[in-house]
């Protein structure tokens, strides 16, 4: 197995990891290559990859940990064994299948804890498109008033529209700078600068002829899109749900689900994602070696 390397957009590296993800992954956002590239700076990520496995190490200010490796069962067991003597050994972004492996081959060696902040929200397409039922009655009213009071245009963007995406996100970050909520700025810049290479697709909403909101993401698999970017630079009731609805409608018919990623343990973000009525969660866990 090779040494750890930086996460780049080298085609050979992308293809190798993507092949392993498709063959052995659990369709989560955290282990997908575009997501790893997007968050590589924020989380100080390094990549270890062979023909049978890839593993990711984070060396951020929050401490060193591994993403649970993706690959063959034997390669994962070998990787864990080789790292058992590492200081403060910890694995994050573990699905229930990963927990089963740990408990089978390393019984009583790790403390397993549910990681609610890392779990991913899956929204059904019909929910985003239709906003039907009593749960969304208020949101439908906000959208109707929004459309009545403003001139609204929605466009599917491409790499040529990166300057408009940048304008919207800059407006979003400017409003939140005083709140200290710019921690994902470098991740957002990785998206904007690499729209075409990461195969990011999305939608821009113009309000009264001004760019106001953006929603975008990439395909995790045939029927699921990862929603990696949503920003508004205008505070207008109805705009957030409107762009989500239009974004869902704009995706190809084979797309049935939208992964809105984790809530990071932020109460406001958790509440907002719960309000979207997820059809299921990808539950994540953390394993810490017992000393």
Steps between C-alpha positions, in 0.01 A plus 500: 500500500632845407561794734235759576456758226311823446148484362519642150301484179754276329287281273675177597450564870137604457420193290670259741320629808168530317523140383560382858215719628257358245605142576533511879347826624166558671372784278574760766623849424796502738704237312425621146800647318340836414409550866852408612644751256256772603583461872871421466615842621249551780570158645868470400439172320760257367430189293641148507400283204582156359327258266286366786437792734508872557521675834484865595676667791395835643753714682283801576498717811235266641755219520621212285258228394432265210196472279410132524682339203319387186602180324511124536431353840848351530665829406294689759590252771868525406485881506343506846752250635792704368367813671401348835805650672435851368444764767132569568385279213157611387278426199215724387237482225423136575175346378331216682677256266833639616394467864415134437850441359670665797294305751559171316876521457599736783262418786536722807788689338298809408239721662220547246282812522221632282616813315178693442694802375658292219183321389365591157147609409336339198204689351260341254468684169122517521527675837726772360300541179148501639529624859165335552305444818444692820869491594585736213190723496691798639785454251255484207346826619842667521583385145170630362552842659862503381396434139220755521720781630814446293616441145662157520709310246672165546787378281709183496858619525830370368867591544446823303273622780761458774522877546128514588536210743795684654295820531221319682730315738704813573177673599406209724838500677508878535173494695627226729856614559406667829341173617818302438325272252759502223669175600406329172623780272794306354270203431262726310789646300611149406153445355485826306852472355443141386136493385577322174769262628290388797197465270302741717160600367245731649266794480517874549189699592485864396270727699405830337783435249768456770670168583350400834547130574685191383457127557738243352650157540635187335375147443591247767350219296232442237205617710652728767640853485722645769389856576836657575414868456204717593541871568266800496619860492147639545290445811157445345243263644433220254829527311672208673220252441440636151855433382498154654177423319624630165834325543323168559280552195804573283675168567466207254211261557727224635588716803271398787689612809697799624771462763510822704804383692550539876393770746839528678321507834381857437152535650366740238632287214361184657158657539503624139590157365239325713238741365578368151336170607782255414381159382799338670839563653842353435588450865866555583708380792840567655737231630776587746758245607474407866838551665 
